[in-house]
Amino acid sequence: MVDSLALENEYVLPTYEKFPFVLDRGEGCWVWDEEGNKYLDLYGGHAVAAIGHSPAEITAAITKQSAKLLFYSNLVYLKVRAEAAKALVDFCGEKGSQVFFCNSGAEANENAMRIARCVTGKAKIVAAEGGFHGRTAGAVAATGYKYRKNMAGLGCDIVHVPFGDLSSAETALKDAAAFLLEPIQSVQGCTTATGEYLNGLAALCKQNGSLLIYDEVQTGLGRVGAPSARHAFGARPDLQTFAKALASGVPAGAVLATPEVSAKVKPGALGSTFGGGPLASVAISATIKAIVDKKLTENAAEMEELIRATFNFPQIKEIRGKGLLLGLVLDRPSKPIRDALLKKKIIVGGADDIHVIRLLPPLTVGPAEIGLLRGALEEIFSAETVAA
Ligand SMILES: Cc1ncc(COP(=O)(O)O)c(C=O)c1O
């Protein structure tokens, strides 16, 4: 048998620390490795598998579409693209909102910043320190210090202010095109904005003729127990960016603009060959339909309640985040606990805050799977207590 782990290590640049197994297939909240071991995936394939792994509705949609028309670019109209845009507007936007499709979260953020610059005629972008927005030049320049250090010459005219601090935002926004932030800073450790902060930013942006951009690559599409952070926090951004769960694993990104901003975007301002292609489009429509039909937004809110009510371990000091974008803040570094969970065949995430276990499970997760995590944590924590 081919040793796929060795083969990948030989041929793929070692840019990621990987889980030590070769994944073969997935279904719902579960994935199987090549040796047939079954894992409970509470990391959701990096927050992508919102409607579960390899969902039948996506497989059916992309199979049917690929036999009909695999690709044509934005130079033609496509019924499936129109439907995907309508689905995203109906779920996360408002009447008159419009969509720009691209291929990833980084690209969505690049394009949102570009829209803000085109619309306002200003160059400077203000970003909240600690955010994560992607690895392309503009997106990484807006990202927290850990990721942008040693990257001289980004030249993207981006300044950072502390997350949650309205008075530094006020100063920085004076001559800015936009303020970009993740309403919940996921990679950082699920640091969560308050509604007051976001409403304050919205007011400051309005006052200064700047746009408010929410990076909803993780918070969007039902994960926070509401269609998007815009709905969960009650402050209206001018632009929202989406990716990850948007097409359930078919690469896709999107920028959603309010009617006022949409009205100011002109032909030629943006472009993408693959963005809004037929395969991504049918996957986007099927994903949003599944989230709505299966009431996964409501389930995310219920599962958050269950976790908050039952994860009452003294070792968990705080639970950050919303819905099924949660950070369990431990009283110690989380890595040994994450490793112990992996030995029990449960996949969870880490964060830049080394004390945090990040949960980003499929939104289809139920009480039984949450109970498995709780039971595993109980065993791990009590074994430690005995050992100590
Ligand atoms: C909040 C957020 N924004 C943007 C990105 C970048 O997305 P992509 O990797 O699709 O470029 C990520 C990726 O983890 C993310 O978490």
The ligand as a MOL file (V3000), in Angstrom:
LIG
                    3D

  0  0  0     0  0            999 V3000
M  V30 BEGIN CTAB
M  V30 COUNTS 16 16 0 0 0
M  V30 BEGIN ATOM
M  V30 1 C -11.8320 34.7840 9.5880 0
M  V30 2 C -11.0460 34.3370 8.3970 0
M  V30 3 N -10.9230 35.1680 7.3520 0
M  V30 4 C -10.2390 34.8070 6.2460 0
M  V30 5 C -9.6400 33.5740 6.1540 0
M  V30 6 C -8.8970 33.1900 4.9070 0
M  V30 7 O -9.6530 32.2890 4.1780 0
M  V30 8 P -8.9690 31.4110 3.0250 0
M  V30 9 O -8.0380 30.4520 3.7110 0
M  V30 10 O -10.1270 30.7440 2.3400 0
M  V30 11 O -8.2490 32.3610 2.1390 0
M  V30 12 C -9.7400 32.6690 7.2140 0
M  V30 13 C -9.0900 31.3500 7.1410 0
M  V30 14 O -8.9090 30.6600 8.1090 0
M  V30 15 C -10.4600 33.0650 8.3700 0
M  V30 16 O -10.5810 32.2570 9.4120 0
M  V30 END ATOM
M  V30 BEGIN BOND
M  V30 1 1 1 2
M  V30 2 1 2 3
M  V30 3 2 2 15
M  V30 4 2 3 4
M  V30 5 1 4 5
M  V30 6 1 5 6
M  V30 7 2 5 12
M  V30 8 1 6 7
M  V30 9 1 7 8
M  V30 10 2 8 9
M  V30 11 1 8 10
M  V30 12 1 8 11
M  V30 13 1 12 13
M  V30 14 1 12 15
M  V30 15 2 13 14
M  V30 16 1 15 16
M  V30 END BOND
M  V30 END CTAB
M  END
